Amino acid sequence: MRTIRAEPRHAVGALAGCAVFRGMTHERLAELARSMEWTVLDRGEALMHTGDPGDDLYVVAGGRLNVAIVGADGTETIVREIGRGSTVGEVALLTGSRRTATVRAVRDTLVGRLSRASFERLMEEDPRSALQLTRVVAGWLLPGSPPRRTSAPATVALVPVAGTDVREVAARIGAVTPLRALDPETVDQAVGPGAARSPAGSPDERALADYFDTAEVEHPLILLLADPDPASPWTERVLRRADRVLVVAPGGVRPDRQTRPQLARIAAITTDVPRELVLVREAGRPAPGVTALWRDAGGFTRQSHLLAGADADWRRLGRHLTGTTTGLVLGGGGARGFAHIGVLRALIESGIEIDLIGGSSMGALVGGLWSTGLEPDEIVEHNREVWHKIRPLKGFTFPFVALHGSRRSRTAMDGCFGSRQIEDQAREFFCTSTNLTRNHIVIHSSGPLGRYVLASMSIPGIVAPVIDRGELLVDGGVLDNLPVDPMSRTGAGVIIASDVSPPRTFSVGMHWEHEPGLLDVLRHRMRQSAGTAFPNIVRILERTATLASDRAAETQRTRSDVRFIAPPVARYDTLDMRHLDEIVEVGYRSALETISGWTEEK
């Protein structure tokens, strides 16, 4: 950690971009910048640790930080990334509380420290600005306030492997989003001959850093085009500078003996930087099984499948890089989840491009079918095949593990997905399940599509758990029936949630004094006017399985950063699959009405 004596160039611009300082005059921001202590964090260095005392705020003027929550076992889970113009430590500034997260530099990062003493002086000299800061922070702490999102990357490295041309890729991305692409020749023209490929620590280092800093300020996105050789000084410089690394490979080609060492070197240099795979194919669908080989070889956390001539694919990548993707969350709800198909149809007809779907339970099935390239009408027919012909909920078995056997369910999933893998699908998708063995939610963004969709729909006690590497997976709705939080962590700029599990009552008629016997059940079925039926074992198991997630969903519904669509499907029984077309239409009409309201708000 290196302290510098004077406020850096662009410091005022960085402060002006912070929500907590919005509305301050240029003169006040300049004075604030002079009062702050400016520090350079080396790549991987910690700015703060969980539990540290805190009474100051930091502003990122350049670079990037990871914010991680430390678990009970000491492991760190990154919850978001922040870049230029972001702040960290605001709550500690106001309350003096201890740090609740560990923050590290992804790359060399310049931060400014505002001490409590400086803040108190600001309060005395400019109470209006201090009040603005307090209001912003208080808004973040209010119930229902959205979690703070990951900042879009400022600098992205494009690294070619297996003969790809990153200049062509950069041109394609540049055609759909504003950016500045920098290669060695461009940098040498600005900084000096040979500067781009000069070794680390050369006299050109300072001038290069200034040039890159200025470029980040002047352009919304910087693409650094690496050399094919990952050992070249320019490529190493690119990798160390990047907020995100995109390795570009030809679709349908497996990583060979020459490529694997390249991927290993890239991974070794960028241990704390998100690495993503971009597979560009000339025609057809993504080759099955190839994506997993690349993910394993390069340690990639995400992949994009692009058709070279498809403008829509390049627009989707552009939105991803600029933090403007639209993610659709499909909740659980049994038969009520058929409404998701109508919602999807309404969104498409309204011109809303869906970049990613995340689903739980029935939402996982609808989202999984969408990921394979199907359109809403085709998704309806697949559901008709599953629920009206195969009928997995009619396969009663000896209730040793569950009331229903898994044979029909596996047959249904095989018919929908075959041997497809999640990571091979051109449309990005994840689903959630509940790990009974480890007692936590699992987010499935790779692996067998059919297996994990089935796991996401397996209500404990009703459908047998899915066994995955010796662990038991059940319905994602047990812990999170509306996976908005996992969608937030993808960096989606717009989140739409289709919620088909409205608050529900679970009671019996006053005439029931104790649980019914066989004769009571038969008598009630013969006389429907006798009052509310006593719930059977299936209903009780289903309700018990979703108690925890129902409470979590109530919290999700208060979020102001999510656009909710709530089709009126409460009158449909969650396990009655007979009304497929009717429920789809309800979802469609409801979504059209809701989307119309969004348009009027704009």
C-alpha positions as CSV (number, residue, x, y, z in Angstrom):
1,M,0.0,0.0,0.0
2,R,1.6,3.2,-1.2
3,T,0.4,6.7,-0.1
4,I,0.8,9.5,-2.6
5,R,1.2,13.1,-1.6
6,A,-1.3,15.0,-3.8
7,E,-4.7,14.2,-5.1
8,P,-4.5,12.4,-8.4
9,R,-5.7,13.5,-11.8
10,H,-9.4,12.6,-12.3
11,A,-10.0,12.5,-8.5
12,V,-12.7,15.1,-8.7
13,G,-14.4,13.2,-11.6
14,A,-14.3,10.0,-9.5
15,L,-16.0,11.8,-6.5
16,A,-18.6,13.4,-8.8
17,G,-19.6,9.9,-10.0
18,C,-20.3,8.7,-6.4
19,A,-23.9,8.6,-5.3
20,V,-23.0,9.9,-1.9
21,F,-21.4,13.1,-3.2
22,R,-24.0,13.7,-6.0
23,G,-25.1,17.4,-6.1
24,M,-21.8,18.8,-4.7
25,T,-20.3,21.8,-6.5
26,H,-17.1,21.3,-8.4
27,E,-15.3,23.6,-5.9
28,R,-16.5,21.5,-2.9
29,L,-15.5,18.3,-4.6
30,A,-12.0,19.7,-5.3
31,E,-11.7,20.7,-1.7
32,L,-12.9,17.3,-0.6
33,A,-10.3,15.6,-2.9
34,R,-7.5,17.7,-1.3
35,S,-8.6,16.7,2.2
36,M,-8.5,13.0,1.4
37,E,-5.6,10.6,1.8
38,W,-4.9,8.9,-1.5
39,T,-3.4,5.4,-1.6
40,V,-2.4,2.9,-4.2
41,L,-3.3,-0.8,-3.4
42,D,-1.2,-3.4,-5.1
43,R,-3.0,-6.2,-6.9
44,G,-4.3,-8.7,-4.3
45,E,-3.7,-6.4,-1.4
46,A,-6.5,-6.0,1.2
47,L,-8.0,-2.6,1.9
48,M,-9.9,-3.9,5.0
49,H,-10.8,-7.2,6.7
50,T,-14.0,-8.4,8.3
51,G,-14.1,-7.3,11.9
52,D,-11.6,-4.4,11.5
53,P,-12.5,-1.2,13.3
54,G,-14.0,1.3,10.9
55,D,-14.6,5.0,10.9
56,D,-13.8,6.1,7.4
57,L,-15.0,5.9,3.8
58,Y,-13.0,5.0,0.7
59,V,-13.6,6.2,-2.9
60,V,-12.3,4.2,-5.8
61,A,-10.6,6.6,-8.3
62,G,-9.1,3.9,-10.5
63,G,-8.9,0.1,-10.6
64,R,-11.2,-2.5,-9.1
65,L,-12.0,-4.1,-5.7
66,N,-13.6,-7.4,-4.7
67,V,-16.0,-7.3,-1.7
68,A,-16.2,-10.7,0.1
69,I,-18.1,-12.0,3.0
70,V,-16.2,-14.4,5.3
71,G,-18.1,-17.5,6.3
72,A,-17.9,-19.3,9.6
73,D,-15.3,-21.7,8.2
74,G,-13.1,-18.7,7.1
75,T,-13.8,-19.0,3.4
76,E,-14.3,-15.8,1.5
77,T,-17.3,-15.5,-0.9
78,I,-17.1,-12.6,-3.3
79,V,-20.5,-10.8,-3.3
80,R,-19.7,-7.9,-5.7
81,E,-17.0,-6.0,-7.4
82,I,-16.7,-2.2,-7.4
83,G,-14.8,0.1,-9.8
84,R,-14.1,3.7,-10.4
85,G,-16.6,6.1,-8.8
86,S,-17.8,3.5,-6.2
87,T,-17.5,3.8,-2.4
88,V,-17.0,1.4,0.4
89,G,-17.2,1.9,4.2
90,E,-20.0,4.4,4.3
91,V,-21.8,2.7,7.2
92,A,-18.6,2.7,9.3
93,L,-18.2,6.4,8.6
94,L,-21.6,7.2,10.1
95,T,-21.7,4.6,12.9
96,G,-18.1,3.6,13.7
97,S,-19.2,-0.1,13.4
98,R,-16.7,-2.8,12.5
99,R,-16.2,-3.9,9.0
100,T,-18.6,-6.5,7.7
101,A,-16.7,-7.6,4.6
102,T,-13.1,-8.1,3.4
103,V,-12.1,-5.9,0.4
104,R,-9.2,-6.6,-1.9
105,A,-7.7,-5.1,-5.0
106,V,-8.4,-7.0,-8.2
107,R,-5.6,-5.0,-9.9
108,D,-3.5,-2.0,-8.9
109,T,-6.2,0.3,-7.5
110,L,-6.2,4.0,-6.4
111,V,-8.5,4.8,-3.4
112,G,-9.1,8.0,-1.5
113,R,-9.8,7.9,2.3
114,L,-12.3,10.2,3.8
115,S,-11.8,10.2,7.6
116,R,-14.5,10.8,10.1
117,A,-12.7,14.1,11.1
118,S,-12.9,15.3,7.5
119,F,-16.6,14.3,7.3
120,E,-17.4,16.2,10.5
121,R,-15.7,19.2,9.1
122,L,-17.8,18.8,5.9
123,M,-20.9,18.7,8.1
124,E,-20.0,22.0,9.7
125,E,-19.0,23.7,6.5
126,D,-21.6,22.2,4.1
127,P,-24.5,20.6,6.0
128,R,-26.5,20.1,2.8
129,S,-23.8,17.9,1.2
130,A,-23.4,16.0,4.5
131,L,-27.1,15.4,4.7
132,Q,-27.1,14.0,1.1
133,L,-24.5,11.5,2.1
134,T,-26.4,10.5,5.1
135,R,-29.7,10.1,3.2
136,V,-28.0,7.9,0.5
137,V,-26.5,5.6,3.1
138,A,-29.7,5.4,5.1
139,G,-31.6,4.4,1.9
140,W,-29.2,1.5,1.4
141,L,-30.0,0.3,5.0
142,L,-33.8,0.5,4.7
143,P,-35.8,-2.8,4.6
144,G,-36.4,-3.8,1.0
145,S,-33.5,-1.7,-0.3
146,P,-31.7,-3.5,-3.1
147,P,-28.3,-5.0,-2.5
148,R,-25.6,-3.0,-4.2
149,R,-24.7,-4.4,-7.5
150,T,-21.4,-5.3,-9.1
151,S,-20.0,-2.5,-11.2
152,A,-19.6,-3.0,-14.9
153,P,-15.9,-3.6,-15.9
154,A,-14.0,-0.6,-17.0
155,T,-11.2,-2.5,-18.8
156,V,-11.7,-5.9,-20.4
157,A,-8.9,-8.1,-21.8
158,L,-9.6,-10.0,-25.1
159,V,-7.2,-12.9,-25.3
160,P,-7.1,-15.1,-28.5
161,V,-6.5,-18.8,-28.4
162,A,-6.6,-21.5,-31.1
163,G,-6.1,-19.0,-33.9
164,T,-8.9,-16.6,-33.2
165,D,-8.7,-12.9,-34.3
166,V,-9.5,-10.6,-31.4
167,R,-9.5,-7.5,-33.7
168,E,-12.5,-8.9,-35.5
169,V,-14.2,-9.7,-32.2
170,A,-13.5,-6.2,-30.9
171,A,-14.9,-4.7,-34.1
172,R,-18.1,-6.7,-33.6
173,I,-18.5,-5.6,-30.0
174,G,-17.7,-2.0,-31.0
175,A,-20.5,-2.1,-33.5
176,V,-23.1,-2.6,-30.8
177,T,-21.7,-0.6,-27.8
178,P,-19.4,2.4,-27.4
179,L,-15.8,1.5,-26.5
180,R,-12.1,2.1,-27.2
181,A,-10.0,-0.9,-28.4
182,L,-6.3,-0.7,-27.7
183,D,-3.6,-2.9,-29.3
184,P,0.2,-2.5,-29.1
185,E,0.4,-0.4,-32.2
186,T,-2.2,2.1,-30.9
187,V,-0.5,2.4,-27.5
188,D,2.9,2.8,-29.1
189,Q,1.6,5.7,-31.2
190,A,0.4,7.5,-28.0
191,V,3.1,6.6,-25.5
192,G,6.2,5.9,-27.6
193,P,7.7,3.3,-29.9
194,G,8.1,-0.1,-28.1
195,A,6.3,1.1,-25.0
196,A,3.4,-1.5,-25.2
197,R,5.7,-4.5,-25.2
198,S,8.3,-3.1,-22.9
199,P,9.1,-5.4,-19.9
200,A,7.5,-4.8,-16.5
201,G,9.2,-2.1,-14.5
202,S,10.6,-0.3,-17.6
203,P,10.8,3.6,-17.7
204,D,7.6,3.5,-19.8
205,E,5.5,2.0,-16.9
206,R,4.3,5.3,-15.5
207,A,3.4,6.8,-18.8
208,L,1.5,3.6,-19.7
209,A,-0.4,3.7,-16.5
210,D,-1.4,7.4,-17.0
211,Y,-2.4,6.6,-20.6
212,F,-4.7,3.7,-19.5
213,D,-6.1,5.8,-16.6
214,T,-7.0,8.6,-19.0
215,A,-8.6,6.2,-21.5
216,E,-10.8,4.7,-18.7
217,V,-12.0,8.2,-17.8
218,E,-12.8,9.2,-21.4
219,H,-14.5,5.9,-22.6
220,P,-17.2,3.8,-21.0
221,L,-15.4,0.6,-21.9
222,I,-11.8,-0.3,-22.8
223,L,-10.9,-3.4,-24.7
224,L,-7.2,-4.4,-24.5
225,L,-6.4,-6.8,-27.4
226,A,-3.8,-9.3,-26.2
227,D,-1.1,-11.0,-28.3
228,P,-1.6,-14.7,-29.1
229,D,1.4,-15.5,-26.9
230,P,0.4,-15.2,-23.2
231,A,4.1,-14.9,-22.3
232,S,4.5,-11.6,-24.2
233,P,5.1,-8.5,-22.1
234,W,2.0,-6.8,-23.7
235,T,-0.3,-9.8,-22.9
236,E,1.0,-9.9,-19.3
237,R,0.4,-6.2,-19.0
238,V,-3.1,-6.6,-20.4
239,L,-4.0,-9.4,-18.0
240,R,-2.7,-7.5,-15.0
241,R,-4.7,-4.4,-16.0
242,A,-8.0,-6.0,-16.8
243,D,-11.1,-6.1,-14.6
244,R,-12.4,-9.0,-16.6
245,V,-10.7,-11.5,-19.0
246,L,-12.4,-12.9,-22.1
247,V,-10.7,-15.8,-23.7
248,V,-11.9,-16.0,-27.3
249,A,-11.9,-19.5,-28.9
250,P,-13.5,-21.0,-32.1
251,G,-16.7,-22.8,-31.4
252,G,-16.7,-26.6,-31.8
253,V,-12.9,-26.9,-31.3
254,R,-11.5,-28.7,-28.3
255,P,-8.6,-27.3,-26.3
256,D,-5.4,-29.0,-27.6
257,R,-2.0,-29.6,-26.1
258,Q,-0.8,-26.2,-27.2
259,T,-3.8,-24.4,-25.9
260,R,-3.9,-25.9,-22.4
261,P,-0.6,-24.5,-21.2
262,Q,-1.7,-21.1,-22.5
263,L,-4.9,-21.3,-20.5
264,A,-3.0,-22.4,-17.4
265,R,-0.7,-19.4,-17.7
266,I,-3.6,-17.0,-18.1
267,A,-5.3,-18.5,-15.0
268,A,-2.0,-18.1,-13.0
269,I,-1.7,-14.4,-13.8
270,T,-5.4,-13.6,-13.2
271,T,-6.2,-15.6,-10.0
272,D,-8.5,-12.8,-8.6
273,V,-10.0,-11.6,-11.9
274,P,-13.2,-13.1,-13.4
275,R,-12.3,-15.2,-16.5
276,E,-14.9,-15.9,-19.1
277,L,-15.0,-18.0,-22.2
278,V,-16.3,-16.7,-25.5
279,L,-16.9,-19.4,-28.2
280,V,-17.5,-18.0,-31.7
281,R,-18.9,-20.4,-34.2
282,E,-19.6,-19.9,-37.9
283,A,-22.9,-21.9,-38.1
284,G,-25.2,-24.4,-36.3
285,R,-25.6,-24.9,-32.6
286,P,-22.9,-25.1,-29.9
287,A,-21.1,-28.4,-30.1
288,P,-22.2,-30.7,-27.2
289,G,-19.6,-31.5,-24.6
290,V,-16.9,-29.1,-25.8
291,T,-17.7,-26.2,-23.4
292,A,-17.0,-28.3,-20.3
293,L,-13.5,-29.2,-21.7
294,W,-12.7,-25.4,-22.0
295,R,-14.2,-24.6,-18.6
296,D,-12.1,-27.2,-16.9
297,A,-8.9,-26.3,-18.8
298,G,-9.2,-22.5,-18.1
299,G,-11.1,-22.3,-14.9
300,F,-13.8,-20.2,-16.5
301,T,-16.8,-19.1,-14.5
302,R,-19.1,-18.2,-17.4
303,Q,-19.3,-18.7,-21.2
304,S,-20.9,-16.9,-24.1
305,H,-21.8,-18.8,-27.3
306,L,-21.8,-16.5,-30.3
307,L,-22.8,-17.1,-33.9
308,A,-20.4,-15.0,-35.9
309,G,-23.1,-13.5,-38.2
310,A,-25.8,-13.0,-35.5
311,D,-26.0,-9.4,-34.5
312,A,-28.3,-10.3,-31.6
313,D,-25.6,-12.5,-30.1
314,W,-23.1,-9.6,-30.2
315,R,-25.6,-7.2,-28.7
316,R,-26.1,-9.7,-25.8
317,L,-22.3,-9.8,-25.2
318,G,-22.2,-6.0,-25.3
319,R,-25.0,-5.7,-22.7
320,H,-23.1,-8.1,-20.5
321,L,-19.9,-6.1,-20.7
322,T,-21.7,-2.9,-19.9
323,G,-23.8,-4.2,-17.1
324,T,-27.1,-3.7,-18.9
325,T,-28.3,-7.3,-19.3
326,T,-31.9,-8.2,-18.6
327,G,-32.3,-11.3,-16.3
328,L,-35.7,-13.0,-15.9
329,V,-36.4,-14.9,-12.6
330,L,-39.0,-17.6,-12.7
331,G,-40.3,-18.7,-9.3
332,G,-41.7,-22.0,-8.2
333,G,-45.4,-22.7,-7.8
334,G,-46.3,-26.0,-9.4
335,A,-49.0,-25.8,-12.0
336,R,-49.2,-22.0,-11.4
337,G,-45.7,-21.9,-13.0
338,F,-47.4,-22.5,-16.4
339,A,-48.0,-18.7,-16.3
340,H,-44.3,-18.2,-16.8
341,I,-44.7,-19.3,-20.4
342,G,-47.3,-16.6,-21.0
343,V,-45.0,-14.0,-19.3
344,L,-42.1,-15.1,-21.5
345,R,-44.3,-14.7,-24.6
346,A,-45.5,-11.2,-23.6
347,L,-41.9,-10.1,-22.9
348,I,-40.8,-11.3,-26.3
349,E,-43.7,-9.7,-28.1
350,S,-43.0,-6.4,-26.3
351,G,-39.5,-6.3,-27.7
352,I,-37.8,-7.0,-24.3
353,E,-34.6,-9.0,-25.0
354,I,-34.0,-11.6,-22.3
355,D,-30.3,-12.3,-21.8
356,L,-30.5,-14.8,-18.9
357,I,-33.1,-16.8,-17.1
358,G,-32.8,-18.2,-13.6
359,G,-35.5,-20.5,-12.2
360,S,-36.6,-22.6,-9.3
361,S,-38.9,-25.6,-9.3
362,M,-41.4,-25.2,-12.1
363,G,-39.6,-22.0,-13.1
364,A,-36.5,-24.2,-13.7
365,L,-38.4,-26.4,-16.1
366,V,-39.7,-23.4,-18.2
367,G,-36.3,-21.6,-18.1
368,G,-34.5,-24.8,-19.0
369,L,-36.6,-25.4,-22.0
370,W,-36.1,-21.8,-23.1
371,S,-32.3,-22.2,-22.8
372,T,-32.4,-25.0,-25.4
373,G,-33.7,-22.5,-28.0
374,L,-37.4,-23.2,-27.8
375,E,-40.1,-20.6,-28.3
376,P,-43.1,-20.2,-25.9
377,D,-45.5,-22.2,-28.0
378,E,-43.0,-25.1,-28.1
379,I,-42.5,-24.9,-24.4
380,V,-46.2,-25.3,-23.9
381,E,-46.2,-28.5,-26.0
382,H,-43.3,-29.9,-24.0
383,N,-45.2,-29.3,-20.8
384,R,-48.3,-30.9,-22.3
385,E,-46.2,-34.0,-23.0
386,V,-44.8,-34.0,-19.5
387,W,-47.9,-33.3,-17.4
388,H,-50.7,-34.7,-19.5
389,K,-49.1,-37.8,-21.0
390,I,-46.2,-38.9,-18.9
391,R,-47.8,-37.6,-15.7
392,P,-44.9,-37.9,-13.2
393,L,-47.1,-37.1,-10.3
394,K,-49.2,-40.2,-10.9
395,G,-46.4,-42.7,-10.4
396,F,-47.1,-43.7,-6.8
397,T,-44.7,-46.1,-5.2
398,F,-44.1,-47.8,-1.8
399,P,-43.4,-44.7,0.3
400,F,-40.0,-45.6,1.5
401,V,-38.2,-42.5,0.1
402,A,-41.1,-40.5,-1.4
403,L,-44.8,-40.9,-2.4
404,H,-43.9,-40.9,-6.1
405,G,-41.3,-42.9,-7.8
406,S,-38.7,-41.2,-10.0
407,R,-39.0,-43.3,-13.1
408,R,-41.7,-41.2,-14.8
409,S,-39.9,-38.0,-13.8
410,R,-36.6,-39.2,-15.3
411,T,-38.5,-40.2,-18.5
412,A,-40.0,-36.7,-18.7
413,M,-36.6,-35.0,-18.3
414,D,-35.0,-37.3,-20.8
415,G,-37.7,-36.3,-23.3
416,C,-37.2,-32.6,-22.6
417,F,-33.4,-32.4,-22.4
418,G,-31.8,-35.7,-23.4
419,S,-28.1,-35.5,-22.5
420,R,-27.8,-31.7,-22.9
421,Q,-25.5,-29.8,-20.6
422,I,-26.4,-26.3,-19.2
423,E,-23.1,-24.8,-20.3
424,D,-23.6,-25.9,-23.9
425,Q,-26.8,-23.9,-24.4
426,A,-26.7,-20.7,-26.5
427,R,-29.1,-19.0,-24.1
428,E,-27.7,-18.5,-20.6
429,F,-29.5,-20.2,-17.7
430,F,-29.2,-21.3,-14.1
431,C,-31.5,-23.1,-11.8
432,T,-31.4,-23.7,-8.0
433,S,-31.8,-26.7,-5.8
434,T,-31.6,-27.4,-2.1
435,N,-28.7,-29.5,-0.9
436,L,-30.1,-31.6,2.0
437,T,-26.7,-33.0,2.8
438,R,-25.0,-29.6,3.3
439,N,-28.1,-27.5,4.1
440,H,-27.6,-24.8,1.5
441,I,-28.9,-23.6,-1.8
442,V,-27.1,-24.7,-4.9
443,I,-26.9,-22.7,-8.1
444,H,-26.5,-24.9,-11.2
445,S,-25.0,-23.0,-14.1
446,S,-23.2,-26.0,-15.6
447,G,-23.7,-29.8,-15.7
448,P,-26.5,-32.1,-16.8
449,L,-29.6,-29.9,-17.6
450,G,-32.2,-32.6,-17.1
451,R,-30.7,-33.8,-13.8
452,Y,-30.6,-30.3,-12.2
453,V,-34.0,-29.2,-13.5
454,L,-35.4,-32.4,-12.0
455,A,-33.6,-31.7,-8.7
456,S,-35.0,-28.2,-8.7
457,M,-38.6,-29.7,-8.9
458,S,-38.2,-32.6,-6.4
459,I,-40.5,-31.7,-3.5
460,P,-39.2,-33.6,-0.5
461,G,-41.4,-36.4,0.5
462,I,-43.4,-36.2,-2.7
463,V,-40.7,-36.8,-5.3
464,A,-37.5,-38.7,-4.5
465,P,-34.3,-36.6,-4.1
466,V,-31.8,-36.5,-6.9
467,I,-28.4,-38.0,-6.0
468,D,-25.5,-35.9,-7.1
469,R,-22.0,-37.1,-6.3
470,G,-23.3,-38.7,-3.1
471,E,-25.3,-35.7,-2.0
472,L,-29.1,-35.3,-2.0
473,L,-30.7,-32.5,-3.9
474,V,-34.3,-31.5,-3.6
475,D,-36.7,-28.7,-4.7
476,G,-35.0,-25.2,-4.9
477,G,-38.2,-23.8,-3.5
478,V,-37.4,-25.3,-0.1
479,L,-34.9,-22.4,0.6
480,D,-35.4,-19.9,-2.2
481,N,-38.6,-20.1,-4.3
482,L,-37.8,-16.9,-6.1
483,P,-34.1,-16.7,-6.8
484,V,-33.7,-13.0,-7.2
485,D,-30.5,-12.8,-5.1
486,P,-28.6,-15.3,-7.4
487,M,-29.7,-13.2,-10.4
488,S,-28.4,-10.0,-8.7
489,R,-25.0,-11.6,-8.3
490,T,-24.7,-12.2,-12.1
491,G,-24.5,-8.5,-12.6
492,A,-27.7,-8.2,-14.5
493,G,-28.6,-4.5,-15.0
494,V,-32.4,-5.1,-15.1
495,I,-34.1,-7.9,-13.2
496,I,-37.7,-9.0,-14.0
497,A,-39.3,-11.6,-11.7
498,S,-42.3,-13.7,-12.5
499,D,-43.9,-14.5,-9.1
500,V,-46.6,-17.2,-9.2
501,S,-46.6,-18.0,-5.5
502,P,-48.9,-15.4,-3.9
503,P,-49.3,-15.4,-0.1
504,R,-51.7,-18.2,0.7
505,T,-53.7,-19.5,3.6
506,F,-53.5,-23.0,4.9
507,S,-56.5,-23.8,7.1
508,V,-59.4,-26.3,7.5
509,G,-63.0,-25.7,8.2
510,M,-64.3,-25.2,11.8
511,H,-66.2,-28.5,11.6
512,W,-62.9,-30.4,11.8
513,E,-61.9,-31.1,15.4
514,H,-59.2,-33.7,14.7
515,E,-57.6,-35.3,11.7
516,P,-60.1,-37.3,9.6
517,G,-60.3,-41.1,9.3
518,L,-61.0,-43.0,6.2
519,L,-64.8,-42.7,6.6
520,D,-64.5,-39.0,7.2
521,V,-62.6,-38.5,4.0
522,L,-65.1,-40.6,2.0
523,R,-68.1,-38.8,3.5
524,H,-66.6,-35.4,2.8
525,R,-65.9,-36.3,-0.9
526,M,-69.5,-37.4,-1.3
527,R,-70.9,-34.2,0.2
528,Q,-68.8,-31.3,-1.2
529,S,-70.9,-28.7,0.6
530,A,-69.7,-30.0,4.0
531,G,-66.9,-27.3,4.2
532,T,-63.2,-27.1,3.5
533,A,-61.5,-30.4,2.9
534,F,-58.8,-31.5,5.2
535,P,-55.4,-31.3,3.4
536,N,-54.0,-34.6,2.4
537,I,-50.4,-35.8,3.0
538,V,-49.3,-34.4,-0.4
539,R,-50.6,-30.9,0.4
540,I,-49.1,-31.0,3.9
541,L,-45.7,-32.1,2.6
542,E,-45.7,-29.4,-0.1
543,R,-46.7,-26.7,2.3
544,T,-44.0,-27.8,4.8
545,A,-41.3,-27.8,2.1
546,T,-41.9,-24.2,1.1
547,L,-42.5,-22.5,4.5
548,A,-38.9,-21.1,4.7
549,S,-38.9,-19.9,1.2
550,D,-42.3,-18.3,1.4
551,R,-40.9,-16.0,4.1
552,A,-37.9,-15.2,2.0
553,A,-40.1,-14.4,-1.0
554,E,-42.0,-11.9,1.1
555,T,-38.7,-10.0,1.6
556,Q,-37.9,-10.3,-2.1
557,R,-41.2,-8.7,-3.1
558,T,-40.3,-5.5,-1.3
559,R,-37.2,-4.9,-3.4
560,S,-37.3,-1.7,-5.4
561,D,-34.7,-2.7,-8.0
562,V,-36.8,-5.7,-9.3
563,R,-39.7,-5.4,-11.8
564,F,-42.3,-7.9,-10.6
565,I,-45.0,-9.6,-12.7
566,A,-47.5,-11.4,-10.5
567,P,-50.1,-13.3,-12.6
568,P,-53.4,-13.8,-10.7
569,V,-53.1,-17.6,-10.4
570,A,-54.0,-18.1,-6.7
571,R,-57.3,-19.9,-7.7
572,Y,-55.3,-22.7,-9.3
573,D,-54.1,-25.7,-7.3
574,T,-50.4,-26.1,-7.4
575,L,-50.6,-29.8,-8.1
576,D,-53.5,-29.7,-10.6
577,M,-51.8,-29.8,-14.0
578,R,-55.0,-29.9,-16.1
579,H,-55.3,-26.2,-16.8
580,L,-52.1,-25.7,-18.8
581,D,-53.5,-23.5,-21.6
582,E,-55.7,-21.4,-19.4
583,I,-52.9,-20.6,-16.9
584,V,-50.5,-19.7,-19.8
585,E,-53.1,-17.2,-21.1
586,V,-53.5,-15.7,-17.6
587,G,-49.8,-15.2,-17.4
588,Y,-49.7,-13.6,-20.9
589,R,-52.5,-11.2,-20.2
590,S,-51.2,-10.2,-16.8
591,A,-47.7,-9.6,-18.2
592,L,-49.0,-7.5,-21.0
593,E,-50.8,-5.3,-18.5
594,T,-47.8,-5.0,-16.3
595,I,-45.4,-4.2,-19.1
596,S,-47.8,-1.5,-20.3
597,G,-47.5,0.1,-16.9
598,W,-43.7,0.1,-17.2
599,T,-44.0,1.9,-20.5
600,E,-46.3,4.5,-19.0
601,E,-43.9,5.1,-16.2
602,K,-41.1,5.8,-18.7
